[in-house]
Amino acid sequence: MNKQLPELIAFLENYNRWRRSSYLYEQPVPEELGQRLDQAVDLLKKMTWQPMETAPKDREFLGVWGSKDVPPGEAFDVFIYDEDRKRFMFSSHGAHIYLPIETHGPWAWMEIPKYEP
């Protein structure tokens, strides 16, 4: 787990208790509150499916793909952008595979979660 996450959770929980008029918690400094909210938004963005138009072209990401007739989500794979072909491809057992763009498409992407003990 990200070591900053428990600290962020505790801060936001304490803020919410203070906001609900609990006198056991101090009012947070507005500047710190803004920074913590930005941090929470960044974490949520990493855990949310985003449109393919915003997919990164400089690193791998998790993509959901499937038939254009029945979107979304027949499969999930690790995708990367092929600069030479100007297309996204996914990796399957060490081979790079291109989707038949006439019938299939990647629908959305998200960051690959990183394991942090």
N, CA, C and O atoms as CSV, one atom per row, in Angstrom:
chain,resi,resn,atom,element,x,y,z
A,1,MET,N,N,0.840,-1.177,0.000
A,1,MET,CA,C,0.000,0.000,0.000
A,1,MET,C,C,0.886,1.242,0.000
A,1,MET,O,O,1.931,1.272,0.650
A,2,ASN,N,N,0.466,2.242,-0.720
A,2,ASN,CA,C,1.183,3.509,-0.743
A,2,ASN,C,C,1.265,4.051,0.679
A,2,ASN,O,O,0.243,4.210,1.346
A,3,LYS,N,N,2.482,4.336,1.145
A,3,LYS,CA,C,2.673,4.763,2.535
A,3,LYS,C,C,2.000,6.097,2.825
A,3,LYS,O,O,1.681,6.385,3.978
A,4,GLN,N,N,1.777,6.915,1.802
A,4,GLN,CA,C,1.101,8.191,2.003
A,4,GLN,C,C,-0.407,8.024,2.146
A,4,GLN,O,O,-1.074,8.897,2.700
A,5,LEU,N,N,-0.945,6.923,1.658
A,5,LEU,CA,C,-2.393,6.732,1.666
A,5,LEU,C,C,-2.991,6.696,3.074
A,5,LEU,O,O,-3.989,7.381,3.302
A,6,PRO,N,N,-2.442,5.939,4.033
A,6,PRO,CA,C,-3.025,5.957,5.382
A,6,PRO,C,C,-3.012,7.363,5.996
A,6,PRO,O,O,-3.946,7.748,6.699
A,7,GLU,N,N,-1.953,8.118,5.723
A,7,GLU,CA,C,-1.862,9.486,6.242
A,7,GLU,C,C,-2.936,10.378,5.604
A,7,GLU,O,O,-3.555,11.191,6.291
A,8,LEU,N,N,-3.155,10.228,4.306
A,8,LEU,CA,C,-4.179,10.997,3.605
A,8,LEU,C,C,-5.567,10.645,4.139
A,8,LEU,O,O,-6.382,11.531,4.392
A,9,ILE,N,N,-5.828,9.361,4.306
A,9,ILE,CA,C,-7.127,8.917,4.830
A,9,ILE,C,C,-7.371,9.506,6.211
A,9,ILE,O,O,-8.454,10.027,6.480
A,10,ALA,N,N,-6.376,9.428,7.088
A,10,ALA,CA,C,-6.529,9.966,8.450
A,10,ALA,C,C,-6.797,11.468,8.410
A,10,ALA,O,O,-7.648,11.965,9.147
A,11,PHE,N,N,-6.077,12.194,7.552
A,11,PHE,CA,C,-6.281,13.640,7.458
A,11,PHE,C,C,-7.705,13.951,7.021
A,11,PHE,O,O,-8.369,14.794,7.624
A,12,LEU,N,N,-8.182,13.273,5.970
A,12,LEU,CA,C,-9.530,13.550,5.468
A,12,LEU,C,C,-10.615,13.134,6.457
A,12,LEU,O,O,-11.638,13.809,6.577
A,13,GLU,N,N,-10.399,12.032,7.162
A,13,GLU,CA,C,-11.363,11.631,8.192
A,13,GLU,C,C,-11.414,12.662,9.315
A,13,GLU,O,O,-12.495,13.030,9.774
A,14,ASN,N,N,-10.264,13.121,9.751
A,14,ASN,CA,C,-10.226,14.138,10.810
A,14,ASN,C,C,-10.868,15.438,10.342
A,14,ASN,O,O,-11.594,16.087,11.095
A,15,TYR,N,N,-10.598,15.810,9.104
A,15,TYR,CA,C,-11.218,17.021,8.561
A,15,TYR,C,C,-12.736,16.888,8.569
A,15,TYR,O,O,-13.446,17.816,8.956
A,16,ASN,N,N,-13.223,15.744,8.146
A,16,ASN,CA,C,-14.674,15.550,8.084
A,16,ASN,C,C,-15.299,15.570,9.482
A,16,ASN,O,O,-16.399,16.091,9.663
A,17,ARG,N,N,-14.607,15.010,10.458
A,17,ARG,CA,C,-15.117,15.059,11.842
A,17,ARG,C,C,-15.156,16.509,12.335
A,17,ARG,O,O,-16.125,16.921,12.973
A,18,TRP,N,N,-14.104,17.284,12.040
A,18,TRP,CA,C,-14.096,18.692,12.430
A,18,TRP,C,C,-15.236,19.443,11.738
A,18,TRP,O,O,-15.914,20.263,12.357
A,19,ARG,N,N,-15.442,19.156,10.445
A,19,ARG,CA,C,-16.479,19.815,9.664
A,19,ARG,C,C,-17.865,19.537,10.223
A,19,ARG,O,O,-18.772,20.360,10.099
A,20,ARG,N,N,-18.021,18.380,10.834
A,20,ARG,CA,C,-19.314,18.010,11.427
A,20,ARG,C,C,-19.444,18.504,12.862
A,20,ARG,O,O,-20.288,18.031,13.622
A,21,SER,N,N,-18.603,19.451,13.215
A,21,SER,CA,C,-18.671,20.130,14.513
A,21,SER,C,C,-18.145,19.316,15.678
A,21,SER,O,O,-18.592,19.506,16.810
A,22,SER,N,N,-17.223,18.429,15.433
A,22,SER,CA,C,-16.593,17.741,16.533
A,22,SER,C,C,-15.484,18.639,17.071
A,22,SER,O,O,-14.580,19.021,16.328
A,23,TYR,N,N,-15.547,18.972,18.335
A,23,TYR,CA,C,-14.569,19.871,18.935
A,23,TYR,C,C,-13.288,19.143,19.347
A,23,TYR,O,O,-12.374,19.759,19.895
A,24,LEU,N,N,-13.221,17.846,19.087
A,24,LEU,CA,C,-12.028,17.078,19.416
A,24,LEU,C,C,-10.948,17.207,18.343
A,24,LEU,O,O,-9.818,16.760,18.542
A,25,TYR,N,N,-11.286,17.808,17.220
A,25,TYR,CA,C,-10.359,17.904,16.101
A,25,TYR,C,C,-10.122,19.373,15.762
A,25,TYR,O,O,-11.034,20.196,15.836
A,26,GLU,N,N,-8.882,19.686,15.389
A,26,GLU,CA,C,-8.532,21.053,15.036
A,26,GLU,C,C,-8.929,21.362,13.594
A,26,GLU,O,O,-8.948,20.486,12.728
A,27,GLN,N,N,-9.241,22.625,13.370
A,27,GLN,CA,C,-9.517,23.072,12.015
A,27,GLN,C,C,-8.231,22.967,11.197
A,27,GLN,O,O,-7.185,23.459,11.622
A,28,PRO,N,N,-8.301,22.330,10.029
A,28,PRO,CA,C,-7.085,22.208,9.216
A,28,PRO,C,C,-6.724,23.551,8.582
A,28,PRO,O,O,-7.577,24.420,8.398
A,29,VAL,N,N,-5.472,23.694,8.261
A,29,VAL,CA,C,-5.003,24.871,7.544
A,29,VAL,C,C,-5.558,24.761,6.119
A,29,VAL,O,O,-5.354,23.737,5.467
A,30,PRO,N,N,-6.260,25.799,5.619
A,30,PRO,CA,C,-6.879,25.705,4.291
A,30,PRO,C,C,-5.903,25.302,3.180
A,30,PRO,O,O,-6.276,24.547,2.282
A,31,GLU,N,N,-4.681,25.785,3.227
A,31,GLU,CA,C,-3.691,25.432,2.205
A,31,GLU,C,C,-3.387,23.930,2.224
A,31,GLU,O,O,-3.284,23.297,1.173
A,32,GLU,N,N,-3.244,23.367,3.428
A,32,GLU,CA,C,-2.984,21.926,3.530
A,32,GLU,C,C,-4.200,21.127,3.069
A,32,GLU,O,O,-4.055,20.099,2.407
A,33,LEU,N,N,-5.396,21.596,3.416
A,33,LEU,CA,C,-6.613,20.919,2.973
A,33,LEU,C,C,-6.652,20.855,1.450
A,33,LEU,O,O,-6.961,19.808,0.882
A,34,GLY,N,N,-6.343,21.967,0.787
A,34,GLY,CA,C,-6.335,21.984,-0.674
A,34,GLY,C,C,-5.329,21.005,-1.251
A,34,GLY,O,O,-5.621,20.327,-2.237
A,35,GLN,N,N,-4.154,20.922,-0.654
A,35,GLN,CA,C,-3.128,19.996,-1.128
A,35,GLN,C,C,-3.580,18.548,-0.946
A,35,GLN,O,O,-3.364,17.711,-1.822
A,36,ARG,N,N,-4.202,18.261,0.182
A,36,ARG,CA,C,-4.664,16.888,0.441
A,36,ARG,C,C,-5.812,16.505,-0.503
A,36,ARG,O,O,-5.896,15.361,-0.950
A,37,LEU,N,N,-6.691,17.467,-0.802
A,37,LEU,CA,C,-7.768,17.180,-1.746
A,37,LEU,C,C,-7.204,16.929,-3.143
A,37,LEU,O,O,-7.678,16.040,-3.852
A,38,ASP,N,N,-6.198,17.704,-3.542
A,38,ASP,CA,C,-5.539,17.456,-4.830
A,38,ASP,C,C,-4.929,16.055,-4.866
A,38,ASP,O,O,-5.026,15.354,-5.872
A,39,GLN,N,N,-4.304,15.659,-3.766
A,39,GLN,CA,C,-3.701,14.324,-3.673
A,39,GLN,C,C,-4.773,13.242,-3.810
A,39,GLN,O,O,-4.568,12.245,-4.503
A,40,ALA,N,N,-5.908,13.439,-3.153
A,40,ALA,CA,C,-7.001,12.458,-3.229
A,40,ALA,C,C,-7.545,12.374,-4.657
A,40,ALA,O,O,-7.815,11.278,-5.148
A,41,VAL,N,N,-7.706,13.500,-5.317
A,41,VAL,CA,C,-8.196,13.514,-6.694
A,41,VAL,C,C,-7.213,12.782,-7.609
A,41,VAL,O,O,-7.636,12.001,-8.461
A,42,ASP,N,N,-5.923,13.019,-7.448
A,42,ASP,CA,C,-4.917,12.333,-8.260
A,42,ASP,C,C,-5.000,10.819,-8.071
A,42,ASP,O,O,-4.919,10.063,-9.040
A,43,LEU,N,N,-5.161,10.381,-6.831
A,43,LEU,CA,C,-5.279,8.942,-6.571
A,43,LEU,C,C,-6.538,8.367,-7.209
A,43,LEU,O,O,-6.500,7.273,-7.773
A,44,LEU,N,N,-7.641,9.082,-7.129
A,44,LEU,CA,C,-8.896,8.597,-7.725
A,44,LEU,C,C,-8.798,8.524,-9.249
A,44,LEU,O,O,-9.331,7.598,-9.861
A,45,LYS,N,N,-8.130,9.482,-9.853
A,45,LYS,CA,C,-7.953,9.445,-11.305
A,45,LYS,C,C,-7.191,8.202,-11.738
A,45,LYS,O,O,-7.481,7.623,-12.785
A,46,LYS,N,N,-6.220,7.795,-10.935
A,46,LYS,CA,C,-5.423,6.613,-11.272
A,46,LYS,C,C,-6.240,5.327,-11.154
A,46,LYS,O,O,-5.871,4.302,-11.726
A,47,MET,N,N,-7.341,5.378,-10.418
A,47,MET,CA,C,-8.154,4.189,-10.198
A,47,MET,C,C,-9.455,4.226,-10.995
A,47,MET,O,O,-10.373,3.459,-10.707
A,48,THR,N,N,-9.549,5.105,-11.993
A,48,THR,CA,C,-10.778,5.297,-12.751
A,48,THR,C,C,-10.514,5.083,-14.230
A,48,THR,O,O,-9.483,5.507,-14.751
A,49,TRP,N,N,-11.443,4.425,-14.903
A,49,TRP,CA,C,-11.334,4.265,-16.346
A,49,TRP,C,C,-11.447,5.634,-17.006
A,49,TRP,O,O,-12.309,6.439,-16.655
A,50,GLN,N,N,-10.563,5.881,-17.964
A,50,GLN,CA,C,-10.527,7.155,-18.671
A,50,GLN,C,C,-10.673,6.905,-20.168
A,50,GLN,O,O,-10.382,5.809,-20.646
A,51,PRO,N,N,-11.128,7.929,-20.917
A,51,PRO,CA,C,-11.324,7.736,-22.363
A,51,PRO,C,C,-10.010,7.460,-23.093
A,51,PRO,O,O,-8.960,7.980,-22.716
A,52,MET,N,N,-10.079,6.652,-24.122
A,52,MET,CA,C,-8.876,6.278,-24.876
A,52,MET,C,C,-8.189,7.487,-25.505
A,52,MET,O,O,-6.980,7.456,-25.736
A,53,GLU,N,N,-8.933,8.539,-25.782
A,53,GLU,CA,C,-8.325,9.734,-26.374
A,53,GLU,C,C,-7.248,10.320,-25.462
A,53,GLU,O,O,-6.372,11.053,-25.920
A,54,THR,N,N,-7.315,9.997,-24.177
A,54,THR,CA,C,-6.345,10.539,-23.219
A,54,THR,C,C,-5.278,9.523,-22.825
A,54,THR,O,O,-4.463,9.795,-21.943
A,55,ALA,N,N,-5.272,8.358,-23.468
A,55,ALA,CA,C,-4.332,7.292,-23.111
A,55,ALA,C,C,-2.885,7.733,-23.361
A,55,ALA,O,O,-2.604,8.400,-24.356
A,56,PRO,N,N,-1.974,7.364,-22.466
A,56,PRO,CA,C,-0.571,7.744,-22.639
A,56,PRO,C,C,0.074,6.986,-23.799
A,56,PRO,O,O,-0.269,5.837,-24.080
A,57,LYS,N,N,0.995,7.644,-24.452
A,57,LYS,CA,C,1.709,7.015,-25.563
A,57,LYS,C,C,3.166,6.752,-25.208
A,57,LYS,O,O,3.965,6.369,-26.062
A,58,ASP,N,N,3.504,6.964,-23.927
A,58,ASP,CA,C,4.895,6.803,-23.506
A,58,ASP,C,C,5.101,5.698,-22.477
A,58,ASP,O,O,6.208,5.530,-21.966
A,59,ARG,N,N,4.039,4.937,-22.166
A,59,ARG,CA,C,4.171,3.888,-21.162
A,59,ARG,C,C,3.011,2.888,-21.290
A,59,ARG,O,O,2.014,3.140,-21.967
A,60,GLU,N,N,3.180,1.766,-20.625
A,60,GLU,CA,C,2.114,0.759,-20.604
A,60,GLU,C,C,0.975,1.215,-19.706
A,60,GLU,O,O,1.168,2.002,-18.779
A,61,PHE,N,N,-0.217,0.702,-20.000
A,61,PHE,CA,C,-1.393,0.972,-19.177
A,61,PHE,C,C,-2.362,-0.195,-19.305
A,61,PHE,O,O,-2.235,-1.015,-20.215
A,62,LEU,N,N,-3.306,-0.269,-18.416
A,62,LEU,CA,C,-4.332,-1.299,-18.454
A,62,LEU,C,C,-5.471,-0.802,-19.332
A,62,LEU,O,O,-5.982,0.300,-19.134
A,63,GLY,N,N,-5.866,-1.617,-20.301
A,63,GLY,CA,C,-6.943,-1.216,-21.202
A,63,GLY,C,C,-8.070,-2.227,-21.199
A,63,GLY,O,O,-7.846,-3.427,-21.036
A,64,VAL,N,N,-9.277,-1.733,-21.381
A,64,VAL,CA,C,-10.440,-2.604,-21.552
A,64,VAL,C,C,-10.813,-2.531,-23.029
A,64,VAL,O,O,-10.867,-1.445,-23.608
A,65,TRP,N,N,-11.069,-3.678,-23.632
A,65,TRP,CA,C,-11.349,-3.707,-25.054
A,65,TRP,C,C,-12.401,-4.745,-25.363
A,65,TRP,O,O,-12.738,-5.581,-24.524
A,66,GLY,N,N,-12.908,-4.682,-26.552
A,66,GLY,CA,C,-13.893,-5.664,-26.976
A,66,GLY,C,C,-14.504,-5.286,-28.313
A,66,GLY,O,O,-14.073,-4.340,-28.973
A,67,SER,N,N,-15.506,-6.039,-28.688
A,67,SER,CA,C,-16.195,-5.853,-29.952
A,67,SER,C,C,-16.871,-4.488,-29.992
A,67,SER,O,O,-17.397,-4.017,-28.984
A,68,LYS,N,N,-16.852,-3.863,-31.154
A,68,LYS,CA,C,-17.527,-2.569,-31.299
A,68,LYS,C,C,-19.043,-2.739,-31.259
A,68,LYS,O,O,-19.769,-1.770,-31.038
A,69,ASP,N,N,-19.527,-3.970,-31.473
A,69,ASP,CA,C,-20.964,-4.226,-31.426
A,69,ASP,C,C,-21.480,-4.339,-30.000
A,69,ASP,O,O,-22.646,-4.045,-29.737
A,70,VAL,N,N,-20.621,-4.763,-29.074
A,70,VAL,CA,C,-21.043,-4.984,-27.699
A,70,VAL,C,C,-20.041,-4.350,-26.732
A,70,VAL,O,O,-19.416,-5.068,-25.951
A,71,PRO,N,N,-19.874,-3.037,-26.763
A,71,PRO,CA,C,-18.916,-2.432,-25.827
A,71,PRO,C,C,-19.535,-2.311,-24.456
A,71,PRO,O,O,-20.750,-2.459,-24.329
A,72,PRO,N,N,-18.778,-2.057,-23.456
A,72,PRO,CA,C,-17.346,-2.261,-23.368
A,72,PRO,C,C,-17.040,-3.542,-22.640
A,72,PRO,O,O,-17.913,-4.126,-21.999
A,73,GLY,N,N,-15.849,-3.964,-22.733
A,73,GLY,CA,C,-15.295,-4.861,-21.762
A,73,GLY,C,C,-15.378,-6.341,-21.914
A,73,GLY,O,O,-15.803,-7.030,-20.986
A,74,GLU,N,N,-14.985,-6.866,-23.059
A,74,GLU,CA,C,-14.849,-8.311,-23.139
A,74,GLU,C,C,-13.543,-8.768,-22.509
A,74,GLU,O,O,-13.441,-9.887,-22.008
A,75,ALA,N,N,-12.540,-7.885,-22.540
A,75,ALA,CA,C,-11.217,-8.293,-22.059
A,75,ALA,C,C,-10.449,-7.106,-21.506
A,75,ALA,O,O,-10.724,-5.950,-21.829
A,76,PHE,N,N,-9.482,-7.428,-20.666
A,76,PHE,CA,C,-8.580,-6.438,-20.091
A,76,PHE,C,C,-7.159,-6.895,-20.387
A,76,PHE,O,O,-6.817,-8.060,-20.179
A,77,ASP,N,N,-6.341,-5.983,-20.867
A,77,ASP,CA,C,-4.958,-6.323,-21.184
A,77,ASP,C,C,-4.062,-5.117,-20.947
A,77,ASP,O,O,-4.529,-3.992,-20.772
A,78,VAL,N,N,-2.761,-5.386,-20.948
A,78,VAL,CA,C,-1.777,-4.315,-20.862
A,78,VAL,C,C,-1.512,-3.827,-22.280
A,78,VAL,O,O,-1.129,-4.606,-23.154
A,79,PHE,N,N,-1.719,-2.533,-22.500
A,79,PHE,CA,C,-1.541,-1.923,-23.811
A,79,PHE,C,C,-0.324,-1.008,-23.816
A,79,PHE,O,O,0.123,-0.526,-22.776
A,80,ILE,N,N,0.196,-0.786,-25.018
A,80,ILE,CA,C,1.258,0.193,-25.244
A,80,ILE,C,C,1.059,0.737,-26.658
A,80,ILE,O,O,0.484,0.073,-27.520
A,81,TYR,N,N,1.540,1.945,-26.874
A,81,TYR,CA,C,1.384,2.595,-28.173
A,81,TYR,C,C,2.562,2.243,-29.068
A,81,TYR,O,O,3.715,2.313,-28.642
A,82,ASP,N,N,2.273,1.864,-30.307
A,82,ASP,CA,C,3.303,1.583,-31.302
A,82,ASP,C,C,3.450,2.837,-32.157
A,82,ASP,O,O,2.587,3.147,-32.978
A,83,GLU,N,N,4.543,3.547,-31.956
A,83,GLU,CA,C,4.778,4.817,-32.645
A,83,GLU,C,C,4.888,4.621,-34.157
A,83,GLU,O,O,4.455,5.483,-34.922
A,84,ASP,N,N,5.461,3.501,-34.595
A,84,ASP,CA,C,5.624,3.263,-36.030
A,84,ASP,C,C,4.276,3.070,-36.735
A,84,ASP,O,O,4.061,3.601,-37.824
A,85,ARG,N,N,3.379,2.316,-36.116
A,85,ARG,CA,C,2.075,2.032,-36.730
A,85,ARG,C,C,0.984,2.997,-36.292
A,85,ARG,O,O,-0.124,2.976,-36.827
A,86,LYS,N,N,1.302,3.847,-35.311
A,86,LYS,CA,C,0.331,4.822,-34.783
A,86,LYS,C,C,-0.941,4.135,-34.288
A,86,LYS,O,O,-2.062,4.569,-34.554
A,87,ARG,N,N,-0.713,3.032,-33.548
A,87,ARG,CA,C,-1.828,2.244,-33.005
A,87,ARG,C,C,-1.438,1.685,-31.655
A,87,ARG,O,O,-0.258,1.509,-31.351
A,88,PHE,N,N,-2.460,1.408,-30.846
A,88,PHE,CA,C,-2.237,0.725,-29.582
A,88,PHE,C,C,-2.212,-0.769,-29.840
A,88,PHE,O,O,-2.947,-1.276,-30.688
A,89,MET,N,N,-1.367,-1.465,-29.109
A,89,MET,CA,C,-1.298,-2.921,-29.187
A,89,MET,C,C,-1.264,-3.466,-27.766
A,89,MET,O,O,-0.911,-2.750,-26.829
A,90,PHE,N,N,-1.631,-4.727,-27.609
A,90,PHE,CA,C,-1.525,-5.327,-26.289
A,90,PHE,C,C,-0.612,-6.528,-26.328
A,90,PHE,O,O,-0.340,-7.097,-27.385
A,91,SER,N,N,-0.149,-6.896,-25.162
A,91,SER,CA,C,0.801,-7.985,-25.045
A,91,SER,C,C,0.086,-9.230,-24.556
A,91,SER,O,O,-0.670,-9.184,-23.585
A,92,SER,N,N,0.329,-10.342,-25.232
A,92,SER,CA,C,-0.275,-11.613,-24.830
A,92,SER,C,C,0.800,-12.686,-24.903
A,92,SER,O,O,1.251,-13.052,-25.988
A,93,HIS,N,N,1.203,-13.181,-23.758
A,93,HIS,CA,C,2.217,-14.240,-23.678
A,93,HIS,C,C,3.484,-13.857,-24.439
A,93,HIS,O,O,4.077,-14.684,-25.132
A,94,GLY,N,N,3.892,-12.600,-24.304
A,94,GLY,CA,C,5.127,-12.133,-24.922
A,94,GLY,C,C,4.991,-11.636,-26.348
A,94,GLY,O,O,5.935,-11.064,-26.893
A,95,ALA,N,N,3.831,-11.843,-26.964
A,95,ALA,CA,C,3.620,-11.382,-28.339
A,95,ALA,C,C,2.813,-10.089,-28.316
A,95,ALA,O,O,1.937,-9.908,-27.470
A,96,HIS,N,N,3.113,-9.201,-29.243
A,96,HIS,CA,C,2.337,-7.975,-29.375
A,96,HIS,C,C,1.227,-8.196,-30.395
A,96,HIS,O,O,1.465,-8.671,-31.505
A,97,ILE,N,N,0.016,-7.843,-29.997
A,97,ILE,CA,C,-1.156,-8.095,-30.832
A,97,ILE,C,C,-1.877,-6.782,-31.092
A,97,ILE,O,O,-2.084,-5.978,-30.183
A,98,TYR,N,N,-2.254,-6.581,-32.344
A,98,TYR,CA,C,-3.031,-5.405,-32.730
A,98,TYR,C,C,-4.491,-5.818,-32.857
A,98,TYR,O,O,-4.796,-6.868,-33.424
A,99,LEU,N,N,-5.380,-5.007,-32.337
A,99,LEU,CA,C,-6.804,-5.282,-32.464
A,99,LEU,C,C,-7.251,-4.996,-33.898
A,99,LEU,O,O,-6.758,-4.058,-34.523
A,100,PRO,N,N,-8.179,-5.796,-34.421
A,100,PRO,CA,C,-8.731,-5.452,-35.732
A,100,PRO,C,C,-9.640,-4.228,-35.567
A,100,PRO,O,O,-10.786,-4.355,-35.138
A,101,ILE,N,N,-9.126,-3.053,-35.907
A,101,ILE,CA,C,-9.820,-1.807,-35.569
A,101,ILE,C,C,-11.168,-1.661,-36.267
A,101,ILE,O,O,-11.987,-0.837,-35.859
A,102,GLU,N,N,-11.406,-2.443,-37.304
A,102,GLU,CA,C,-12.704,-2.382,-37.969
A,102,GLU,C,C,-13.803,-2.986,-37.090
A,102,GLU,O,O,-14.953,-2.549,-37.135
A,103,THR,N,N,-13.440,-3.985,-36.298
A,103,THR,CA,C,-14.453,-4.702,-35.514
A,103,THR,C,C,-14.261,-4.604,-34.008
A,103,THR,O,O,-15.207,-4.818,-33.251
A,104,HIS,N,N,-13.053,-4.283,-33.564
A,104,HIS,CA,C,-12.761,-4.237,-32.134
A,104,HIS,C,C,-12.040,-2.938,-31.795
A,104,HIS,O,O,-11.417,-2.308,-32.650
A,105,GLY,N,N,-12.138,-2.567,-30.560
A,105,GLY,CA,C,-11.434,-1.366,-30.158
A,105,GLY,C,C,-11.128,-1.344,-28.681
A,105,GLY,O,O,-11.849,-1.942,-27.881
A,106,PRO,N,N,-10.068,-0.663,-28.317
A,106,PRO,CA,C,-9.881,-0.383,-26.895
A,106,PRO,C,C,-10.863,0.715,-26.507
A,106,PRO,O,O,-11.015,1.699,-27.231
A,107,TRP,N,N,-11.526,0.552,-25.374
A,107,TRP,CA,C,-12.588,1.482,-24.984
A,107,TRP,C,C,-12.149,2.478,-23.925
A,107,TRP,O,O,-12.579,3.631,-23.939
A,108,ALA,N,N,-11.306,2.047,-23.016
A,108,ALA,CA,C,-10.914,2.917,-21.907
A,108,ALA,C,C,-9.591,2.416,-21.346
A,108,ALA,O,O,-9.157,1.300,-21.632
A,109,TRP,N,N,-8.961,3.265,-20.541
A,109,TRP,CA,C,-7.666,2.907,-19.962
A,109,TRP,C,C,-7.581,3.405,-18.531
A,109,TRP,O,O,-8.340,4.276,-18.107
A,110,MET,N,N,-6.630,2.824,-17.792
A,110,MET,CA,C,-6.278,3.305,-16.451
A,110,MET,C,C,-4.826,2.933,-16.185
A,110,MET,O,O,-4.253,2.068,-16.847
A,111,GLU,N,N,-4.254,3.606,-15.206
A,111,GLU,CA,C,-2.875,3.300,-14.812
A,111,GLU,C,C,-2.819,1.879,-14.257
A,111,GLU,O,O,-3.789,1.391,-13.677
A,112,ILE,N,N,-1.689,1.229,-14.437
A,112,ILE,CA,C,-1.466,-0.080,-13.840
A,112,ILE,C,C,-1.110,0.161,-12.377
A,112,ILE,O,O,-0.152,0.873,-12.074
A,113,PRO,N,N,-1.881,-0.433,-11.476
A,113,PRO,CA,C,-1.553,-0.231,-10.051
A,113,PRO,C,C,-0.150,-0.751,-9.742
A,113,PRO,O,O,0.253,-1.806,-10.234
A,114,LYS,N,N,0.569,-0.022,-8.945
A,114,LYS,CA,C,1.918,-0.416,-8.536
A,114,LYS,C,C,1.844,-1.015,-7.136
A,114,LYS,O,O,1.175,-0.484,-6.250
A,115,TYR,N,N,2.532,-2.110,-6.961
A,115,TYR,CA,C,2.582,-2.735,-5.635
A,115,TYR,C,C,3.636,-2.032,-4.797
A,115,TYR,O,O,4.804,-1.961,-5.180
A,116,GLU,N,N,3.226,-1.528,-3.680
A,116,GLU,CA,C,4.143,-0.880,-2.747
A,116,GLU,C,C,3.880,-1.457,-1.361
A,116,GLU,O,O,2.904,-1.082,-0.712
A,117,PRO,N,N,4.753,-2.377,-0.895
A,117,PRO,CA,C,4.515,-3.010,0.418
A,117,PRO,C,C,4.630,-2.019,1.560
A,117,PRO,O,O,4.458,-2.391,2.721
